[in-house]
Amino acid sequence: MQGHTDIHTQGLVARLPAGWRPYALLARLDRPIGSWLLFLPGLWAFAIAAPDWAEGARLTLLFGIGAVAMRGAGCVVNDLWDRDIDRKVERTRGRPLAAGTVTPFQALCFLAGLCTIGLLVLIQLNLTAILFGLCALVPILLYPLAKRVTNWPQAMLGLVFSWAAPEGMAAATGQIDAAALLLWAAGFCWILGYDTIYAHQDREDDAAVGIGSTALRFGEDTRPFLAACYGATLAFLAAAGWVEGLSWPYLPGLLLPAALLARQVMTLDIHDPAHCLRLFKANREVGLAVALAFLLGRM
C-alpha cells in the first residue's frame, strides 16, 4: 500500500493468525476509533439518564460490544458496495474486498456473524430499545448509496452514528423523550462536522470517481461550516442537560469539549490528509469529555 492510507497491518492485527487478518482489517479492528465514535453517543445517554451506576455499567458494556460488532458490520456493507470504487482511491485500495484478499461471499458470511453478535446484545435490552435498534438497519444499508446520489453522505452517516444516543436513552429509561432527541441532534451535528474533516482525505480521489461529500461541497469554506456544526452540537448538548434537569456543574463541564472542538476548527488544514486524520481521531476525547460533563451534572 503506497501513499496515504489509514490501514494498519501491525499491532493487534499482526498478532492474529494469518487467515484472520483480512477479516480484522475488513471490520476495521486495526482502527478502533470508529467503534469509539459509534459508542460515545450511547455513553452520553447513560451518563445523563442511567437509573444507577450498576445499570449504567451494564449498558456501557453491552453497547461497547455492540459498537464493535455493528461498526464492523457497517464496514462490511460499505466495502461490499464500494469495492470497485475503493480500488481507485489511494487511501482505500488496500481494503480486503478491494484488494481481493476476501471474496464477497466470505464477506457476507462474516457479516452474518457480526450481525448475530449485534442481535445477541440487542435482545438484552428492553422492548423499546430492541424495536428502535432494529430500525437502524435501514440507514446502515442505505449509507453507501448516499455518496452516489448526493454531496451530503456525511448527513446519512450522522444519522447512523448518532443512533446510539436515542437507543441508549431507550435502554436506560424505556422511552425516547425530548432529552433523547436533543442528544440525537447533538450527535448528528458533531458527526456531520468530524466526518467532513475525515472526507477531506479523499477529496481529490472522490471528485475523480464521481463520489459526493461535504468536503467537496464546502472545500475552502469548510472552517465556517465546521464551526456551525460544532456550535450546534454544543447548543443541543446544553439543552439536553437542561431538559434532563442536571445540576449546574454540567455547563462549565462542557467547556472542555468546547475547547477541544474549537481547536479542530482553528487548526484545520484541508490540504494535509494526515492532519485531517489526527483531528478526526481527536473526537474520541471530545465524546468522553461530554460524558464527563453530564456525570458532573448528576453529582
MARKEMI-387013 format. One record per residue (C-alpha): residue in three letters; z, x, y negated. Coordinates in steps of 0.5 Angstrom, whole numbers, plus 2048, in hexadecimal, padded with zeros to 3 digits. Layout:
BEGIN
  residuo    z    x    y
      ALA    Z    X    Y
...
END
This chain:
BEGIN
  residuo    z    x    y
      MET  800  800  800
      GLN  7FE  803  7FA
      GLY  7FF  802  7F2
      HIS  805  7FD  7F0
      THR  808  7F9  7F6
      ASP  80F  7F6  7F7
      ILE  80E  7F6  7FE
      HIS  814  7FB  801
      THR  813  7FD  808
      GLN  819  802  808
      GLY  820  800  808
      LEU  822  7FA  80D
      VAL  81B  7F9  80F
      ALA  81A  800  811
      ARG  820  7FF  816
      LEU  81D  7F9  819
      PRO  819  7F9  820
      ALA  812  7FA  81E
      GLY  810  7F4  821
      TRP  815  7F0  81C
      ARG  813  7F4  816
      PRO  80D  7F0  814
      TYR  811  7E9  814
      ALA  816  7EC  810
      LEU  811  7EE  80B
      LEU  80E  7E7  80B
      ALA  815  7E4  80A
      ARG  816  7E9  804
      LEU  81C  7EB  807
      ASP  81A  7F2  804
      ARG  81B  7EF  7FD
      PRO  822  7EA  7FD
      ILE  821  7E9  7F6
      GLY  81D  7E2  7F8
      SER  823  7E0  7FC
      TRP  828  7E1  7F7
      LEU  824  7DD  7F2
      LEU  823  7D7  7F6
      PHE  82A  7D7  7F8
      LEU  82D  7D8  7F1
      PRO  82C  7D1  7EE
      GLY  830  7CF  7F4
      LEU  835  7D3  7F3
      TRP  836  7D0  7EB
      ALA  837  7CA  7EE
      PHE  83C  7CC  7F3
      ALA  83F  7D0  7ED
      ILE  83F  7C9  7E9
      ALA  841  7C4  7EE
      ALA  843  7C6  7F5
      PRO  84A  7C2  7F6
      ASP  84E  7C8  7F8
      TRP  84D  7D0  7FA
      ALA  84C  7CF  801
      GLU  847  7CA  801
      GLY  843  7CE  7FB
      ALA  844  7D4  800
      ARG  841  7D0  806
      LEU  83B  7CD  802
      THR  83A  7D4  7FF
      LEU  839  7D7  806
      LEU  834  7D1  808
      PHE  830  7D2  802
      GLY  830  7D9  803
      ILE  82D  7D9  80A
      GLY  828  7D3  808
      ALA  826  7D7  802
      VAL  824  7DD  806
      ALA  820  7D8  80B
      MET  81D  7D4  806
      ARG  81B  7D9  802
      GLY  817  7DD  808
      ALA  814  7D6  80A
      GLY  811  7D5  803
      CYS  80F  7DC  803
      VAL  80B  7DB  80A
      VAL  808  7D5  807
      ASN  806  7D8  801
      ASP  803  7DE  804
      LEU  7FF  7D9  809
      TRP  7FC  7D6  803
      ASP  7FB  7DD  7FF
      ARG  7F9  7E2  805
      ASP  7F2  7E2  802
      ILE  7F4  7E3  7FB
      ASP  7F9  7E8  7FD
      ARG  7F4  7ED  800
      LYS  7F1  7ED  7F9
      VAL  7F8  7EE  7F5
      GLU  7FB  7F5  7F4
      ARG  802  7F3  7F5
      THR  801  7EE  7FB
      ARG  7FB  7F1  7FF
      GLY  800  7F5  804
      ARG  804  7EE  806
      PRO  804  7ED  80D
      LEU  7FF  7E7  80D
      ALA  7FA  7EA  808
      ALA  7FA  7F1  80C
      GLY  7F9  7EE  813
      THR  800  7F0  816
      VAL  802  7E9  817
      THR  7FD  7E3  819
      PRO  7FD  7DC  816
      PHE  7FF  7D9  81D
      GLN  805  7DE  81D
      ALA  807  7DD  816
      LEU  807  7D5  818
      CYS  80C  7D7  81E
      PHE  810  7DB  819
      LEU  810  7D5  814
      ALA  813  7D0  819
      GLY  818  7D5  81B
      LEU  81A  7D6  814
      CYS  81A  7CE  812
      THR  81E  7CD  818
      ILE  824  7D1  815
      GLY  823  7CE  80F
      LEU  824  7C7  812
      LEU  82A  7C9  816
      VAL  82D  7CB  80F
      LEU  82B  7C4  80C
      ILE  82E  7C0  811
      GLN  835  7C3  810
      LEU  834  7BF  809
      ASN  836  7B8  807
      LEU  830  7B3  808
      THR  82E  7B3  800
      ALA  82D  7BB  800
      ILE  829  7BA  807
      LEU  824  7B5  804
      PHE  824  7B9  7FE
      GLY  823  7BF  801
      LEU  81D  7BC  806
      CYS  819  7BA  7FF
      ALA  819  7C2  7FD
      LEU  814  7C3  803
      VAL  80E  7BF  7FE
      PRO  80F  7C4  7F8
      ILE  80F  7CA  7FD
      LEU  809  7C8  801
      LEU  805  7C7  7FA
      TYR  807  7CD  7F6
      PRO  802  7D2  7F9
      LEU  7FD  7CD  7F7
      ALA  7FF  7CC  7EF
      LYS  7FD  7D3  7EE
      ARG  7F6  7D1  7F0
      VAL  7F5  7CB  7EB
      THR  7FA  7CC  7E5
      ASN  7FD  7D2  7E1
      TRP  804  7CF  7E2
      PRO  805  7D1  7E9
      GLN  80C  7D4  7E7
      ALA  80E  7CD  7E5
      MET  80D  7CB  7EC
      LEU  811  7D1  7EE
      GLY  816  7CF  7E9
      LEU  817  7C8  7ED
      VAL  817  7CB  7F4
      PHE  81C  7D1  7F2
      SER  821  7CD  7EE
      TRP  821  7C7  7F3
      ALA  828  7CA  7F6
      ALA  82B  7C8  7EF
      PRO  82B  7C0  7F1
      GLU  82B  7C2  7F8
      GLY  832  7C6  7F7
      MET  835  7C0  7F3
      ALA  833  7BB  7F8
      ALA  836  7BF  7FD
      ALA  83C  7C0  7F9
      THR  83D  7B9  7F6
      GLY  839  7B5  7FB
      GLN  835  7B3  7F4
      ILE  82F  7B5  7F0
      ASP  832  7B4  7E9
      ALA  831  7B6  7E1
      ALA  834  7BD  7E3
      ALA  82F  7BE  7E9
      LEU  829  7BC  7E5
      LEU  82B  7C1  7DF
      LEU  82C  7C7  7E4
      TRP  826  7C5  7E7
      ALA  822  7C5  7E0
      ALA  826  7CC  7DE
      GLY  824  7CF  7E5
      PHE  81D  7CC  7E3
      CYS  81C  7D0  7DC
      TRP  81F  7D6  7DF
      ILE  81A  7D7  7E5
      LEU  815  7D5  7E0
      GLY  817  7DB  7DC
      TYR  818  7E0  7E1
      ASP  812  7DE  7E5
      THR  80E  7DF  7DF
      ILE  810  7E6  7DF
      TYR  80F  7E7  7E6
      ALA  808  7E5  7E6
      HIS  806  7EA  7E0
      GLN  806  7EF  7E6
      ASP  800  7EC  7E9
      ARG  7FD  7E9  7E2
      GLU  7F6  7ED  7E3
      ASP  7F5  7EC  7EA
      ASP  7F6  7E5  7E9
      ALA  7F1  7E4  7E4
      ALA  7EC  7E8  7E8
      VAL  7ED  7E3  7EE
      GLY  7EE  7DD  7EA
      ILE  7F5  7DB  7EB
      GLY  7F9  7D8  7E6
      SER  800  7DA  7E3
      THR  804  7D9  7DD
      ALA  804  7E1  7DC
      LEU  7FC  7E0  7DB
      ARG  7FE  7D9  7D7
      PHE  802  7DD  7D2
      GLY  800  7E4  7D2
      GLU  802  7E8  7CC
      ASP  806  7E2  7CA
      THR  80B  7E2  7D0
      ARG  811  7E4  7CC
      PRO  812  7DE  7C8
      PHE  810  7D9  7CE
      LEU  816  7DD  7D2
      ALA  81B  7DC  7CC
      ALA  819  7D5  7CC
      CYS  81A  7D4  7D4
      TYR  821  7D8  7D4
      GLY  823  7D5  7CD
      ALA  822  7CE  7D1
      THR  826  7D1  7D7
      LEU  82C  7D2  7D3
      ALA  82C  7CC  7D0
      PHE  82B  7C8  7D6
      LEU  831  7CC  7DA
      ALA  836  7CB  7D4
      ALA  834  7C4  7D4
      ALA  835  7C3  7DC
      GLY  83C  7C7  7DB
      TRP  83E  7C2  7D5
      VAL  83C  7BC  7D9
      GLU  840  7BE  7DF
      GLY  846  7BF  7DB
      LEU  847  7C6  7DC
      SER  84C  7C9  7D7
      TRP  84A  7CD  7D1
      PRO  84A  7D4  7D4
      TYR  843  7D3  7D7
      LEU  840  7D3  7D1
      PRO  842  7DA  7CF
      GLY  841  7DC  7D6
      LEU  839  7DA  7D5
      LEU  839  7E0  7D0
      LEU  838  7E5  7D6
      PRO  832  7E1  7D9
      ALA  82F  7E0  7D2
      ALA  82F  7E7  7D0
      LEU  82C  7E9  7D7
      LEU  826  7E4  7D5
      ALA  826  7E7  7CE
      ARG  825  7EE  7D1
      GLN  81F  7EC  7D5
      VAL  81C  7E8  7CF
      MET  81D  7EE  7CB
      THR  81B  7F4  7D0
      LEU  815  7F0  7D3
      ASP  80E  7F5  7D4
      ILE  809  7F0  7D7
      HIS  805  7F7  7D8
      ASP  80A  7FA  7DC
      PRO  80A  7F7  7E3
      ALA  810  7FB  7E6
      HIS  814  7F9  7E0
      CYS  812  7F2  7E1
      LEU  814  7F2  7E8
      ARG  81B  7F5  7E5
      LEU  81C  7F0  7E0
      PHE  81A  7EA  7E6
      LYS  820  7ED  7EA
      ALA  825  7ED  7E5
      ASN  825  7E6  7E5
      ARG  82A  7E6  7EB
      GLU  82F  7E9  7E7
      VAL  82E  7E3  7E2
      GLY  82F  7DE  7E7
      LEU  835  7E1  7E9
      ALA  838  7E1  7E2
      VAL  836  7DA  7E1
      ALA  83A  7D8  7E8
      LEU  840  7DC  7E5
      ALA  840  7D9  7DE
      PHE  840  7D2  7E2
      LEU  846  7D5  7E6
      LEU  84A  7D7  7E0
      GLY  849  7CF  7DD
      ARG  84D  7CD  7E3
      MET  853  7D2  7E3
END
